[in-house]
Structure formats: C-alpha cells, structure tokens
Amino acid sequence: MKTRGFVIWILVLCAVMGFSLAPVNRASAQPKMILAKTDEPAAVQTASTANLCDGALGARFLNMLNRNYTYDDDFYSFEALINNAVLAQLNLAEDDYVNTCYIADYLASMYGIQITDYAKYNTEFPQKDGYVYVIPRGYATYSHKLLSVEENEDGSYTVTTQMTVDAHDDDPQEKTVTSLFVPNDDSDFGFVMVYANTATSTDAQMM
C-alpha cells in the first residue's frame, strides 16, 4: 500500500509539473514569432523607402546635371549634342578646336551615344581632322538643386531639379527640370541621361 501510494503521488506530481511548464513554453515562443513577422520586414521597408536625394545616388545625378548642356529637343539632334558637348569641354580647347576623343568620351558617358564620323556635322564651319570646331556664340551656364529622386519599376530614376539658367545676355531664370537616368555599366557615372525636359516656374505651376 505504501509503494502504491508513492507511485500515485509521483504520477500526480509529474502531471502538475507538466501542466505548469506548458504555458511557459508557449509564452516564450510567441515573442520570436512576432519579431519574425514584424520587426525584420519593418527594417527592410525603412531602407527601401529612404530619401534618394541624400547620399551617393543624389550626388551622382546632380554631378551629371551640372555638367549637362543639353535640354529638351536637343536630345534628338546629334549636331546639337556635339556642339553642347563642346561647351562642356571648353577647358580642353586647343586654338578654337576640341579633340574628338574628349567629345566622344563625354557623349558616351553622359548619354550612351557613340558617333564615329564628326566630319558630317557643322559642315558650314571650319573642319580639322580629329577635332570639333568651337562655334563662336554666347551660351548659358546651368546649375541644379535636387528636388526629388524617384526610382521607377524598370530600375531607371526620374529626377526633378530646380535649375538656374545664367544667360550671357539676360537675367538669370529659374526652371524646373525633369530628367530620366538609366543604369549603364559603360558610363563613367554608372548612368546615362535619356532626357532633361525643362519648364519655367509659370509652366510648372500650370501643370
């Protein structure tokens, strides 16, 4: 009887311990499940929605825009692209000419454009083999301030800037510019500019 009573007491004790431990195990598992579902995705979401104007990407786009002299319909004219590239490389001019090597590198890195025969452009101006003539003309200078950078679904970026146009014969003007940048491994910048469309402050307010 004593032995039988002892066995019953052991069984009751085990049952009580098992009942008291079960809620502890479930409670300790619950925080791990909650963290896995909420905390980790929240961290990823924060990183993906960071302000793209800040950091390397914004600085890279701003650097390209401040080197750019091509806007609006000039993107559709090789001759305009060449002559605008000359303005960007004026510091490399040699006696009213810029070496086509500099122009070619600029056009490839900025716009992904390759031109092999420069002699077929600006035919009404002096020609020199391996060089592009610097056409005498007044020109404007441009400076940009980033307003927004938006990543598109295809991996390109739409960039909006406030541009100050300092013309050689007029007062400075403010314009809003919308540009499209596409990744390109062959570019020194890592991107090429597809377009840069301008709007005056008045036009921007009407849109």
N, C-alpha and C positions, 0 to 999 in steps of 0.2 A: 504493500500500500504506500509505503514511504517512497519507494522507487517510482511507482506510477504517478504519484502526486508531484514528484520532482520533474518528471518528463512533461507533464501537463503545464507546469509552471514555466518551463523552458520554452515550450511552444507558444504560450501566451506572450511571453517577453519578446520573442522574435517577431510575432505579429505586430505588437505595439511599436517596435523599433522600425519595422518596415513601413508602417503607416506614417510615422513621423518623418522619415527621411524622404519619402516620395515628393512631397510638396517642395522641399528644399532643392531637389534636383531640377524640377520643372522651373522653379523660380530662377535658378542660376542659368538655365538655358535660354530663357526669354530675352534678357538683355543682348545676348550675342546675336539672336535673330533680328532684333530691332536695329542694331548697329549695322548689320549687313544690308538691310533694306533701305535705311535712311541716310546714315552718315556718309558712307562711301560715295553713293551717287551724288549727294549734295556737293561734295568736294570736287567731283568731276564737272558738274554743272557750273560751279563758280569759275573754274579755269576756262571753260569753253565760252563763257559769256563775258570775259574780261574786256576792258576797253582797248580796242585795237589801235586807237590813236596813240597810246603810250607804247614805249618800247621800240624794238628793232624794226618791226614792220612799218609803223608810222613814220619813223625817221627815214627809212629807205624810200618810201613813196614820196615824202617831202623832198628828199635829195634829188630824186628824178624830176619832179615837177619844177624845182628851182633851176634845173639845167635845161628845161624844155623851152623851145621857141615855137612849137607847132601846136596850133589850135584849130578846132572846127574843120572847115573844108580843106585846109592844107594837108590833112592826113590822106586825102585822095589824090594828091599831086606829087609825083616823085621829084619834080623840079622844085616845088615849094619845100619839100622835105630836105633836099640837098642844100638849098640856099639858107634855110633855117639852121641846118647843122653847121654851116659855115659861121653863122653868128655865134653859135655855142663854142666854136673852136677858134675864135678870132685871136686869142692869145698865142696861137701856134702859126699865125700867118707869116708868110715869107714874101715880101715885096708884092703885096696885093694878091697872093695865092695861098691856099691851104692844101697841104698834101692830101690826096685822096685816101691814103691809109688812115688818117685821123677821121675823115668823114665816114669811111666805111665802118670803122670800129664803133663810132658813135651811133650810126643808124642801126647797126646790128644789135647793140646792147640796149638802146632806148626803145626801138620799135620792132625789132626782129626782121628788119628789111635788108636785103642784100642787092646791091647794084654793082654791076661789073663794067658797064660802059658809061662813063661820065661824059664822054665827048658828045653824046646825042642831046645833052641838056645845055641850056644857056648858050645856044649856038650864035646868038647875036652879040655875044661878048667875047673878049679875048680868050683864046684857048692855049693851054700849056699841058703837054703830056704828063699825066700823073698828078695833076693839080686841078683845083677848082678855083675859079676866079672869084674874088671878093667884090661883089657888085656894090658900087658906091651908092649908099642910101642911108637915110635915117632909120633908126629902129628903136623899138621899145624894149625895156627890160621888165622882168616879171619876178614877183616874189609871192610866196604862198604861205598861208596859215591853215593848218588842218582843222576841219570842222567835224568830219566823221569818216570812219573806215568801216565798211561792211563786207563781210565775207559772203560770197554767193555760193549756191549749191554746187556749181561746177568747179569750185576751187579758185575762181577769179575774185578780184576785190574791186568794189566800187568805192571811190574816194571822192569826197566833197571838200573843196578848199575855198577859202576866201583869197582871191588874187588881187594884188595891187599892180596896176599897169602904169609904169612910169614912161610916158612917151617923150620923144625928143623935142616935140613941138606943141605939147599940150599939157594940161594939168593932169596929175595922177588920177586914175579911175579905179573904183572897186568893182570887181566882178566875182560871181560865183562860178566855180568850175567843177564839173562832174567828169571824172576820169575813170577809165577801166584798165586794170592791170591784170595780166595773165602770167602765171609762173613760166619761166623759161630757163633751162639749165645752161644754155649757151650765152646768156646775158651776164655781163659783169655785175648787174644789180640783182640777178635772180628772177627778174620780172621784165616784161616788155609792156609798153603802153599802147593800147589799142585805139583809144581816142581820148580827147580832152575837149569837152564842149563848154563854151562859156555862156554866161548870161549876166547882164548888168543887174544892179541891185533892183531896179524897177521891174525888169523882166522876171526876176526871181520872185518878187512879191506877187506878180500876176499869175504865176504858175500854180 
